[in-house]
Structures are given as structure tokens and as C-alpha cells.
Amino acid sequence: MGVEVLGVSYDSPEANRRFAEKNALPFRLLSDRDHELAKAVGAARTLIPFAKRISYLVGSDGNVLVAYPKVDPDTHAAQVIEDYRGVAAASDPPD
């Protein structure tokens, strides 16, 4: 099972590039300037100019495997890795 991590923000592609370089992010940041993706996944907020921190573990078929409606930056990466390992193990054919 291949893995790609993507981040999304409302910032411009150039601002995302600078942020990713400054913070040595090992994944791509996508720009959602029109907030269409945030609206589609329930991350947009009406009165606040920042999207909610929401994450999804998505299968190679595009289906959401695990949704994380509340993200704690201190523990989230470990949780996603654990969940990914569980999904990957379940999808591996038996020997």
C-alpha cells in the first residue's frame, strides 16, 4: 500500500512553499484559495478565516478509511501511523 501525505491550506502556493521550506515539511502543501476543498470535507468555517484541523486516511481507491474530526498536533502523527499500519496489515494477502 503506497502512501502520500498532503497538507492543504488557504494560503497561496508561494506562501505554502515558503512555509514548507522553513519548517522542512516532508510532504506537499496544496493551496485551497477558494475554500472549495474545505467546504467539501467540512473543514470550512463561516466566521473564522482558518479551516478546521481535520485529517483523513484515504485508501488508494479514494475512499475514506479513517476520519479524524479533531486533531491534536502533539499526538496526531503517531495515531495516523498506527491506523495506517492496521489498514495495511488488514489489506495484505495472507501467506
Backbone as numpy.savetxt, mean C-alpha at the origin, in Angstrom:
# Nx Ny Nz CAx CAy CAz Cx Cy Cz
5.13 -16.64 -5.55 4.27 -15.47 -5.55 5.17 -14.24 -5.55
5.08 -13.43 -6.62 5.87 -12.21 -6.71 5.30 -11.12 -5.84
6.15 -10.19 -5.46 5.72 -9.12 -4.56 6.18 -7.78 -5.12
5.28 -6.82 -5.08 5.65 -5.45 -5.37 4.93 -4.56 -4.37
5.66 -3.68 -3.75 5.09 -2.73 -2.79 4.98 -1.40 -3.51
3.81 -0.79 -3.40 3.58 0.54 -3.97 3.00 1.44 -2.90
3.41 2.67 -2.88 2.81 3.68 -2.02 2.07 4.67 -2.90
1.08 5.32 -2.33 0.30 6.31 -3.08 0.11 7.53 -2.20
0.27 8.70 -2.80 -0.01 9.94 -2.08 -0.65 10.94 -3.01
-1.14 12.03 -2.44 -1.72 13.10 -3.24 -0.64 14.00 -3.85
0.58 13.83 -3.44 1.66 14.70 -3.89 1.98 14.47 -5.37
2.66 15.44 -5.95 3.06 15.34 -7.36 4.11 14.25 -7.52
4.29 13.75 -8.74 5.35 12.76 -8.96 6.73 13.27 -8.53
7.01 14.54 -8.79 8.31 15.11 -8.40 8.46 15.15 -6.88
7.42 15.55 -6.17 7.47 15.57 -4.70 7.64 14.15 -4.16
6.96 13.19 -4.76 7.11 11.79 -4.34 8.53 11.30 -4.57
9.11 11.66 -5.72 10.49 11.26 -6.01 11.45 11.80 -4.96
11.31 13.09 -4.64 12.19 13.69 -3.62 12.00 13.01 -2.27
10.75 12.76 -1.88 10.46 12.11 -0.60 11.07 10.71 -0.57
10.88 9.95 -1.65 11.42 8.59 -1.71 12.93 8.58 -1.63
13.57 9.52 -2.32 15.04 9.60 -2.26 15.51 10.00 -0.87
14.89 11.01 -0.30 15.27 11.49 1.03 15.15 10.39 2.08
14.11 9.57 1.97 13.84 8.53 2.96 14.30 7.14 2.53
15.01 7.07 1.41 15.55 5.81 0.88 14.47 4.71 0.83
13.31 5.07 0.31 12.22 4.10 0.23 12.56 3.03 -0.81
12.36 1.77 -0.47 12.67 0.70 -1.41 11.48 0.32 -2.29
10.55 1.23 -2.48 9.38 0.97 -3.31 8.97 2.25 -4.01
8.14 2.10 -5.04 7.68 3.26 -5.81 6.53 3.95 -5.09
6.50 5.27 -5.24 5.38 6.08 -4.76 4.62 6.60 -5.97
3.34 6.34 -6.00 2.50 6.79 -7.09 1.77 8.07 -6.69
1.46 8.89 -7.67 0.77 10.15 -7.43 -0.72 10.01 -7.73
-1.54 10.40 -6.76 -3.00 10.38 -6.92 -3.51 11.82 -6.78
-3.05 12.68 -7.67 -3.35 14.11 -7.57 -4.85 14.41 -7.62
-5.61 13.62 -8.36 -7.05 13.89 -8.46 -7.85 13.13 -7.41
-7.16 12.38 -6.56 -7.76 11.64 -5.44 -8.69 10.51 -5.89
-8.63 10.14 -7.15 -9.53 9.11 -7.67 -9.27 7.75 -7.03
-8.01 7.36 -6.87 -7.72 6.08 -6.23 -8.16 6.11 -4.77
-7.85 7.20 -4.07 -8.24 7.32 -2.66 -9.76 7.21 -2.52
-10.49 7.83 -3.41 -11.96 7.73 -3.37 -12.40 6.29 -3.61
-11.77 5.63 -4.57 -12.17 4.27 -4.94 -11.93 3.26 -3.82
-10.91 3.50 -3.00 -10.58 2.53 -1.94 -11.00 3.01 -0.55
-11.71 4.12 -0.48 -12.21 4.60 0.80 -11.20 5.32 1.65
-10.14 5.83 1.03 -9.10 6.52 1.79 -9.25 8.04 1.76
-10.09 8.57 0.89 -10.26 10.02 0.76 -11.02 10.56 1.97
-10.68 11.77 2.35 -11.38 12.47 3.43 -11.93 13.77 2.89
-13.10 14.14 3.34 -13.75 15.34 2.83 -13.12 16.62 3.38
-12.87 16.67 4.67 -12.42 17.91 5.30 -10.93 17.98 5.59
-10.21 16.90 5.32 -8.78 16.85 5.61 -8.03 16.60 4.30
-6.97 17.37 4.03 -6.30 17.25 2.73 -5.34 16.06 2.62
-5.43 15.11 3.50 -4.57 13.93 3.45 -5.44 12.68 3.44
-5.00 11.69 2.71 -5.74 10.42 2.67 -5.52 9.66 3.98
-6.48 8.79 4.30 -6.32 7.89 5.44 -5.18 6.93 5.13
-4.52 6.45 6.18 -3.51 5.41 5.99 -4.24 4.07 5.95
-4.36 3.55 4.76 -5.01 2.27 4.53 -4.07 1.45 3.67
-4.00 0.16 3.94 -3.18 -0.72 3.12 -3.99 -1.94 2.70
-3.56 -2.51 1.60 -4.18 -3.73 1.09 -3.08 -4.68 0.65
-3.26 -5.94 0.95 -2.43 -7.00 0.41 -3.23 -7.56 -0.76
-2.71 -7.39 -1.97 -3.45 -7.72 -3.18 -2.77 -8.88 -3.89
-3.56 -9.86 -4.30 -3.02 -11.00 -5.02 -2.66 -10.64 -6.45
-1.90 -11.53 -7.10 -1.49 -11.28 -8.48 -2.69 -11.21 -9.43
-3.84 -11.73 -8.99 -5.06 -11.66 -9.80 -5.82 -10.35 -9.59
-5.31 -9.48 -8.71 -5.95 -8.19 -8.45 -6.96 -8.22 -7.32
-7.22 -9.38 -6.75 -8.17 -9.46 -5.64 -7.50 -9.09 -4.32
-8.24 -8.38 -3.49 -7.73 -8.00 -2.17 -7.75 -9.23 -1.27
-6.58 -9.56 -0.73 -6.44 -10.72 0.15 -6.62 -10.33 1.61
-6.06 -9.18 1.98 -6.18 -8.67 3.35 -6.30 -7.16 3.27
-7.24 -6.59 4.02 -7.39 -5.14 4.11 -6.96 -4.68 5.50
-6.28 -3.57 5.55 -5.80 -3.00 6.80 -6.38 -1.59 6.92
-7.58 -1.45 7.49 -8.24 -0.14 7.53 -7.59 0.85 8.49
-6.82 0.35 9.44 -6.09 1.23 10.37 -4.65 0.75 10.40
-3.74 1.66 10.10 -2.34 1.31 9.98 -1.52 1.98 11.08
-0.80 1.17 11.84 0.16 1.68 12.83 1.54 1.58 12.19
2.16 2.70 11.84 3.45 2.65 11.14 4.53 1.86 11.89
4.43 1.76 13.19 5.45 1.05 13.97 5.35 -0.46 13.81
4.18 -1.00 13.53 4.00 -2.45 13.48 3.48 -2.97 12.14
3.10 -2.06 11.28 2.40 -2.47 10.05 3.25 -3.34 9.13
4.48 -2.97 8.88 5.31 -3.75 7.96 5.43 -5.19 8.42
5.66 -5.41 9.70 5.78 -6.77 10.23 4.48 -7.54 10.04
3.34 -6.88 10.24 2.05 -7.54 10.07 1.83 -7.95 8.61
2.16 -7.07 7.69 1.98 -7.38 6.27 2.90 -8.53 5.86
4.13 -8.52 6.32 5.06 -9.61 6.00 4.52 -10.93 6.53
4.03 -10.93 7.75 3.46 -12.15 8.34 2.27 -12.64 7.51
1.39 -11.73 7.16 0.22 -12.10 6.37 0.63 -12.60 4.98
1.59 -11.93 4.37 2.07 -12.35 3.05 2.63 -13.77 3.12
3.42 -14.04 4.12 3.98 -15.39 4.27 2.88 -16.43 4.40
1.84 -16.10 5.15 0.72 -17.01 5.29 0.00 -17.25 3.98
-0.22 -16.19 3.22 -0.88 -16.31 1.92 0.00 -17.10 0.95
1.29 -16.79 0.95 2.21 -17.48 0.05 2.28 -18.97 0.37
2.33 -19.31 1.66 2.38 -20.71 2.08 1.10 -21.45 1.68
-0.03 -20.78 1.79 -1.30 -21.40 1.45 -1.43 -21.61 -0.06
-0.75 -20.80 -0.86 -0.88 -20.92 -2.31 0.17 -21.83 -2.92
1.20 -22.22 -2.15 2.23 -23.13 -2.66 1.64 -24.53 -2.80
1.88 -25.17 -3.94 1.36 -26.53 -4.09 2.10 -27.49 -3.16
1.41 -28.49 -2.62 2.08 -29.44 -1.74 3.10 -30.26 -2.50
4.11 -30.71 -1.79 5.18 -31.53 -2.41 4.69 -32.92 -2.72
